[in-house]
C-alpha cells in the first residue's frame, strides 16, 4: 500500500521536470485522505501554488455539464433516445459527408437522426477540428457567425452549426467535439435558464463551490495560475496566448465542452458528491442510479475502437465520462465503473463509487503530458485506499 509521502514525492518530482506547479487531493466517503500543493502558481513572481489557486478546467467542464443535464433527465425533461431536433428544430434535416469510390465527397441525408445520447457520448459527428469537409464547414460557419454578430451565444452557435454536414452516421463512431455544446444547449432549453445560472443554482451553491464559474468574479482573476508552455527541449515559459478571453465579464458564450475554472478543493467536493451516491451534506443533488447510468459504456465496437488509445486503455465512454471496463487492459488499480475525464491543460479526475473515492489532479501546462502525469497519479492515489 502506498503512503501519502509517496504521492508527495511523485508530485515534487513533477514540478522539477514538468509543470511549474500542481495540486492533488483524494477523498473517501466525505473525508479528505490526501491533499498536496507543489511548485508555483507563478514561477516568475515566486507565488506558491496553494489550495486557493484557480485552474482552467477546459474539458473537465464536461463532467459538470453532463451531470447537470442528467439532473434534468431524471426530472423527465428529456429522454436519451429522442432526436436532438425535438429540442433544436433546425437540426431536423441533418446531412452527412460521404466519400465516393473516386475520392470525391458528397453530402446526403442521414439515415437515422442524431439522438440526445449521441451528443453525450460523442457520437454525433462533429469534432473539434480537422481538414475534412465537416470541419472545414464548421470553421467557415463559425467565422461567418463572428463576422455577422461578433461575440455569439451558445444558442446562436448551435443554430449555425446545424448547417454543417456530420462526418458519419450518428452513433457509429466516436469523434470528440461538438456534442457537449448541444448538451449544454439542452440544459438551457430544458431548464429555462442559462447554463451558468443553472450550474450556479443547482450545483455550485449547494456544494459550496465558491471558486468555480465561467466569468471572473471577486478575486478569481488574481488567483489564476499562470499557464505555461514547454518547448521542444523542455524549457518552460509563460504562455503568450490569451487563454482567458471567455472568462471576461463581457463574454456571452457559456460552453458545454470547456470554459469553467475551479480549484482542486472545489472540484473534489463535486467529485465526492458523485462518488457517494449523489449526496452532499444530506442533500441529494443527483440520483445514485442516474450516476450509474452515466458510467455505462455507450460505445459500439467501432466507436470503442476510435476511442481506445494507450491513455484510455481499459476504458469505454459513457454519458460524458470515460468509464473503466477492464482493469487488466487498463493496467490500473481503480475499480470497474470508475469514471472521470481530463482537461486540455492537464487537469484530471477519477471517481470510484464502489469505494466512495475520488481523486483530482490539476496543472495548467501545454503540452499537458497527460499520460505521464495522470496515470502515475492514478496509481498513487488509489494506492492510498485501504
C-alpha positions as CSV (number, residue, x, y, z in Angstrom):
1,X,0.0,0.0,0.0
2,X,1.3,3.4,-0.9
3,X,1.8,6.2,1.6
4,X,1.0,9.9,1.4
5,X,4.7,10.6,1.3
6,X,4.9,8.6,-1.9
7,X,2.4,10.9,-3.6
8,X,4.2,13.9,-2.2
9,X,7.5,12.7,-3.7
10,X,5.8,12.0,-7.0
11,X,4.3,15.5,-7.3
12,X,7.6,17.1,-6.1
13,X,9.3,15.2,-9.0
14,X,6.6,16.5,-11.4
15,X,7.4,20.2,-10.7
16,X,11.1,19.5,-11.2
17,X,10.6,18.2,-14.7
18,X,7.1,19.2,-15.8
19,X,4.6,21.9,-14.8
20,X,5.6,24.9,-12.8
21,X,3.1,23.8,-10.1
22,X,0.5,21.2,-9.4
23,X,-2.2,20.3,-6.8
24,X,-3.8,17.0,-6.0
25,X,-6.4,15.8,-3.5
26,X,-8.0,12.4,-2.7
27,X,-11.1,11.8,-0.6
28,X,-13.1,8.8,0.5
29,X,-16.7,8.9,1.8
30,X,-16.5,12.6,2.6
31,X,-13.1,12.6,4.2
32,X,-10.0,14.0,2.6
33,X,-7.3,11.4,2.8
34,X,-4.7,13.4,0.9
35,X,-4.1,17.0,-0.2
36,X,-0.9,18.5,-1.5
37,X,0.3,21.5,-3.5
38,X,3.7,21.9,-5.0
39,X,5.7,24.4,-7.0
40,X,4.4,27.8,-8.2
41,X,1.2,29.4,-9.4
42,X,3.5,32.0,-10.9
43,X,7.2,30.9,-11.1
44,X,8.5,34.3,-12.3
45,X,6.9,36.1,-9.3
46,X,7.6,33.2,-6.9
47,X,4.0,32.9,-5.9
48,X,3.5,29.4,-4.5
49,X,0.7,27.2,-5.6
50,X,-1.9,26.6,-2.8
51,X,-5.4,25.4,-2.1
52,X,-6.7,28.7,-3.3
53,X,-5.0,28.6,-6.7
54,X,-7.5,28.5,-9.6
55,X,-7.1,26.4,-12.7
56,X,-8.6,26.4,-16.2
57,X,-10.6,23.2,-16.4
58,X,-11.1,23.0,-20.2
59,X,-12.7,19.6,-20.9
60,X,-13.1,18.8,-17.2
61,X,-16.0,21.2,-17.6
62,X,-17.7,18.3,-19.5
63,X,-18.2,16.2,-16.3
64,X,-20.1,19.1,-14.6
65,X,-22.2,19.8,-17.8
66,X,-23.2,16.2,-18.3
67,X,-24.1,15.9,-14.6
68,X,-26.2,19.0,-14.8
69,X,-28.0,17.7,-17.9
70,X,-28.6,14.3,-16.3
71,X,-30.2,16.1,-13.3
72,X,-32.8,17.3,-15.8
73,X,-33.1,13.9,-17.4
74,X,-34.1,12.4,-14.1
75,X,-36.8,15.1,-13.7
76,X,-38.3,14.0,-17.0
77,X,-37.2,16.9,-19.1
78,X,-35.9,14.8,-22.0
79,X,-35.1,11.2,-23.0
80,X,-31.8,10.0,-24.2
81,X,-33.3,8.2,-27.2
82,X,-35.1,11.3,-28.5
83,X,-33.9,13.1,-31.7
84,X,-31.9,16.2,-30.7
85,X,-34.2,18.0,-33.2
86,X,-37.0,17.7,-30.7
87,X,-35.2,20.5,-28.8
88,X,-33.4,22.2,-31.7
89,X,-35.7,22.1,-34.7
90,X,-33.0,23.4,-37.1
91,X,-31.2,20.0,-36.7
92,X,-34.1,18.1,-38.2
93,X,-32.7,17.7,-41.7
94,X,-29.1,16.8,-40.8
95,X,-26.8,15.9,-43.7
96,X,-23.7,13.8,-43.6
97,X,-20.5,13.7,-45.7
98,X,-19.9,10.6,-47.7
99,X,-16.7,9.7,-49.6
100,X,-17.3,8.1,-53.0
101,X,-15.1,5.5,-54.6
102,X,-13.3,8.1,-56.8
103,X,-12.4,10.1,-53.7
104,X,-15.0,12.8,-54.2
105,X,-17.1,13.8,-51.1
106,X,-20.8,14.4,-51.4
107,X,-23.4,15.2,-48.8
108,X,-26.5,13.1,-48.3
109,X,-29.3,12.9,-45.6
110,X,-28.5,10.8,-42.5
111,X,-30.3,7.5,-42.4
112,X,-31.1,8.0,-38.7
113,X,-31.4,11.2,-36.6
114,X,-28.9,12.4,-34.1
115,X,-30.2,11.3,-30.7
116,X,-29.7,13.1,-27.4
117,X,-27.4,10.2,-26.2
118,X,-25.2,10.6,-29.3
119,X,-24.5,14.2,-28.1
120,X,-23.5,12.9,-24.6
121,X,-21.3,10.1,-26.0
122,X,-19.5,12.0,-28.8
123,X,-21.3,10.1,-31.5
124,X,-23.0,13.0,-33.2
125,X,-20.3,13.5,-35.9
126,X,-18.7,16.9,-35.5
127,X,-15.3,17.1,-33.8
128,X,-13.0,19.8,-32.6
129,X,-11.0,20.2,-35.8
130,X,-9.7,18.6,-39.0
131,X,-9.2,19.1,-42.7
132,X,-12.2,17.1,-43.9
133,X,-15.4,18.6,-45.3
134,X,-17.2,18.5,-41.9
135,X,-14.6,20.5,-40.1
136,X,-13.9,23.0,-42.9
137,X,-17.6,23.7,-42.9
138,X,-17.7,24.1,-39.2
139,X,-14.8,26.6,-39.3
140,X,-16.5,28.5,-42.1
141,X,-19.8,28.7,-40.3
142,X,-18.3,29.9,-37.1
143,X,-16.2,32.5,-38.9
144,X,-19.3,33.7,-40.7
145,X,-21.1,33.9,-37.3
146,X,-18.2,36.0,-35.9
147,X,-18.3,38.3,-38.9
148,X,-22.1,38.7,-38.6
149,X,-22.7,39.1,-34.9
150,X,-19.3,39.4,-33.2
151,X,-19.5,37.7,-29.9
152,X,-22.1,34.9,-30.2
153,X,-24.1,32.9,-27.7
154,X,-24.3,29.2,-27.3
155,X,-27.7,29.1,-28.9
156,X,-26.5,31.1,-31.9
157,X,-23.6,28.6,-32.3
158,X,-26.0,25.6,-32.1
159,X,-28.3,27.1,-34.7
160,X,-25.4,28.0,-37.1
161,X,-23.7,24.6,-36.7
162,X,-26.8,22.8,-37.8
163,X,-25.7,23.7,-41.3
164,X,-22.6,21.5,-41.1
165,X,-22.7,18.0,-42.6
166,X,-21.7,15.5,-40.0
167,X,-18.8,13.1,-40.5
168,X,-20.7,9.8,-40.2
169,X,-24.0,8.1,-39.5
170,X,-24.9,9.1,-35.9
171,X,-23.8,6.7,-33.2
172,X,-21.4,4.6,-35.4
173,X,-18.1,6.3,-34.4
174,X,-16.6,8.3,-31.6
175,X,-15.5,11.8,-32.5
176,X,-14.5,14.1,-29.7
177,X,-16.0,17.6,-30.1
178,X,-19.3,19.5,-30.5
179,X,-21.7,17.1,-28.8
180,X,-21.4,18.6,-25.4
181,X,-22.3,22.1,-26.8
182,X,-25.6,20.5,-27.7
183,X,-25.8,19.0,-24.2
184,X,-25.3,22.5,-22.7
185,X,-27.9,23.9,-25.0
186,X,-30.3,21.2,-23.8
187,X,-29.8,22.4,-20.3
188,X,-30.9,25.8,-21.3
189,X,-33.9,24.5,-23.2
190,X,-35.0,22.1,-20.5
191,X,-34.5,24.4,-17.5
192,X,-35.4,27.8,-19.0
193,X,-32.1,29.2,-17.5
194,X,-28.7,29.9,-18.9
195,X,-26.1,27.2,-18.4
196,X,-24.2,29.4,-16.0
197,X,-27.3,30.2,-13.9
198,X,-28.3,26.5,-13.7
199,X,-24.9,25.4,-12.7
200,X,-24.6,28.1,-10.0
201,X,-28.1,27.4,-8.5
202,X,-28.2,23.6,-8.8
203,X,-24.5,22.6,-8.3
204,X,-22.1,25.3,-7.3
205,X,-24.1,26.9,-4.5
206,X,-25.4,23.6,-3.0
207,X,-21.9,22.2,-2.9
208,X,-20.2,25.4,-1.7
209,X,-18.0,25.6,-4.8
210,X,-17.2,29.3,-4.3
211,X,-14.3,29.5,-6.7
212,X,-15.9,27.9,-9.8
213,X,-17.6,29.5,-12.7
214,X,-17.4,30.8,-16.3
215,X,-16.7,34.5,-15.7
216,X,-14.2,36.1,-13.3
217,X,-15.7,37.4,-10.1
218,X,-14.4,38.7,-6.8
219,X,-10.6,37.9,-6.6
220,X,-10.7,34.9,-9.0
221,X,-8.5,36.6,-11.7
222,X,-5.7,37.3,-9.3
223,X,-5.8,33.7,-8.1
224,X,-5.5,32.1,-11.6
225,X,-2.3,30.0,-12.1
226,X,-0.1,31.2,-14.9
227,X,-0.5,28.9,-18.0
228,X,2.9,27.6,-19.1
229,X,4.2,26.0,-22.3
230,X,7.2,23.7,-22.8
231,X,9.3,23.9,-25.9
232,X,10.9,21.0,-27.8
233,X,13.8,20.8,-25.5
234,X,11.8,21.1,-22.3
235,X,12.2,24.7,-21.4
236,X,9.2,26.1,-19.6
237,X,7.9,29.7,-20.1
238,X,4.6,31.5,-19.5
239,X,2.3,31.2,-22.5
240,X,1.9,34.3,-24.6
241,X,-1.6,33.2,-25.8
242,X,-4.8,34.6,-24.4
243,X,-6.3,31.7,-22.5
244,X,-8.8,33.7,-20.5
245,X,-10.7,35.7,-23.1
246,X,-14.0,33.8,-22.4
247,X,-13.6,34.3,-18.6
248,X,-14.0,38.1,-19.0
249,X,-17.2,39.7,-17.7
250,X,-18.4,40.9,-21.1
251,X,-18.3,37.5,-22.7
252,X,-21.6,35.8,-23.6
253,X,-20.8,32.2,-24.7
254,X,-21.1,29.5,-22.0
255,X,-19.7,26.4,-23.4
256,X,-20.5,22.7,-22.7
257,X,-17.1,21.3,-23.6
258,X,-14.9,23.8,-21.8
259,X,-14.9,27.2,-20.2
260,X,-15.1,26.7,-16.4
261,X,-12.4,27.4,-13.9
262,X,-12.1,25.9,-10.4
263,X,-9.8,24.9,-7.6
264,X,-8.7,21.4,-6.6
265,X,-10.9,21.6,-3.4
266,X,-14.0,22.8,-5.3
267,X,-13.7,20.1,-7.9
268,X,-13.0,17.4,-5.2
269,X,-16.3,18.4,-3.5
270,X,-18.1,17.9,-6.8
271,X,-16.5,14.5,-7.4
272,X,-17.1,13.3,-3.9
273,X,-20.8,14.0,-4.4
274,X,-20.7,11.8,-7.4
275,X,-18.6,9.1,-5.7
276,X,-21.1,8.9,-2.8
277,X,-24.4,8.4,-4.4
278,X,-25.1,12.0,-5.4
279,X,-25.4,13.3,-1.9
280,X,-23.7,16.2,-0.2
281,X,-24.3,17.2,3.4
282,X,-27.5,15.2,3.4
283,X,-28.8,16.8,0.2
284,X,-29.5,14.7,-2.8
285,X,-28.0,16.6,-5.8
286,X,-28.5,13.8,-8.4
287,X,-29.8,10.2,-8.0
288,X,-27.4,7.3,-7.4
289,X,-28.9,5.3,-10.2
290,X,-28.6,8.2,-12.6
291,X,-24.8,8.3,-11.8
292,X,-24.7,4.6,-12.6
293,X,-26.3,5.2,-16.0
294,X,-23.7,8.0,-16.7
295,X,-20.9,5.5,-16.2
296,X,-22.2,2.8,-18.5
297,X,-20.3,2.4,-21.7
298,X,-22.3,3.8,-24.6
299,X,-19.9,3.0,-27.5
300,X,-20.5,0.4,-30.1
301,X,-17.4,-1.7,-31.2
302,X,-16.4,0.6,-34.0
303,X,-16.8,3.7,-31.8
304,X,-14.8,2.0,-29.0
305,X,-12.0,1.3,-31.4
306,X,-12.0,5.1,-32.3
307,X,-11.8,5.9,-28.6
308,X,-9.2,3.5,-27.3
309,X,-5.5,4.5,-27.0
310,X,-2.8,3.9,-24.5
311,X,-4.0,6.7,-22.3
312,X,-7.6,5.5,-22.3
313,X,-6.7,1.8,-22.2
314,X,-9.4,-0.3,-20.4
315,X,-12.0,2.5,-20.6
316,X,-15.1,2.9,-22.5
317,X,-17.1,6.1,-22.8
318,X,-20.5,6.8,-21.1
319,X,-22.6,9.8,-20.9
320,X,-19.8,12.4,-21.0
321,X,-17.3,10.4,-19.0
322,X,-14.7,7.7,-19.6
323,X,-15.6,4.6,-17.6
324,X,-13.4,1.7,-16.6
325,X,-14.4,-1.6,-18.2
326,X,-11.3,-3.8,-17.9
327,X,-8.7,-3.3,-15.2
328,X,-6.2,-5.6,-16.7
329,X,-6.3,-3.8,-20.1
330,X,-6.1,-0.5,-18.3
331,X,-3.2,-1.6,-16.1
332,X,-4.8,0.3,-13.2
333,X,-5.8,-0.2,-9.6
334,X,-9.2,1.5,-9.5
335,X,-12.5,-0.4,-10.0
336,X,-14.7,-1.4,-12.8
337,X,-17.1,1.5,-13.2
338,X,-14.6,4.2,-12.0
339,X,-15.2,7.2,-14.2
340,X,-14.0,10.7,-14.9
341,X,-12.2,12.9,-17.5
342,X,-9.3,15.1,-18.4
343,X,-8.7,18.8,-19.4
344,X,-6.5,20.0,-22.2
345,X,-4.1,21.9,-19.9
346,X,-3.5,19.0,-17.5
347,X,-6.5,18.7,-15.2
348,X,-7.7,15.1,-14.4
349,X,-10.3,13.4,-12.2
350,X,-11.2,9.8,-11.3
351,X,-14.4,8.9,-9.4
352,X,-15.0,5.4,-7.9
353,X,-18.5,5.0,-6.4
354,X,-17.8,1.4,-5.4
355,X,-15.2,2.7,-2.9
356,X,-16.6,6.2,-2.3
357,X,-13.3,7.5,-3.6
358,X,-12.5,10.4,-5.9
359,X,-9.2,12.0,-6.9
360,X,-8.4,15.3,-8.5
361,X,-5.2,16.5,-10.0
362,X,-4.5,19.8,-11.7
363,X,-1.8,21.7,-13.5
364,X,-2.0,24.2,-16.4
365,X,0.7,23.4,-19.0
366,X,1.0,22.6,-22.7
367,X,1.7,20.1,-23.9
368,X,0.0,18.6,-20.8
369,X,1.9,15.3,-20.7
370,X,-1.3,13.7,-19.5
371,X,-0.2,10.1,-19.9
372,X,3.0,10.5,-17.9
373,X,1.4,12.5,-15.1
374,X,-2.2,11.3,-14.8
375,X,-1.6,7.5,-14.9
376,X,1.1,7.9,-12.2
377,X,-1.2,10.0,-10.0
378,X,-4.0,7.4,-10.5
379,X,-1.7,4.6,-9.3
380,X,-0.5,6.5,-6.3
381,X,-3.9,8.0,-5.4
382,X,-5.8,4.7,-5.4
383,X,-2.9,3.0,-3.7
384,X,-4.0,5.1,-0.6
385,X,-7.3,3.2,-0.4
386,X,-7.3,0.7,2.5
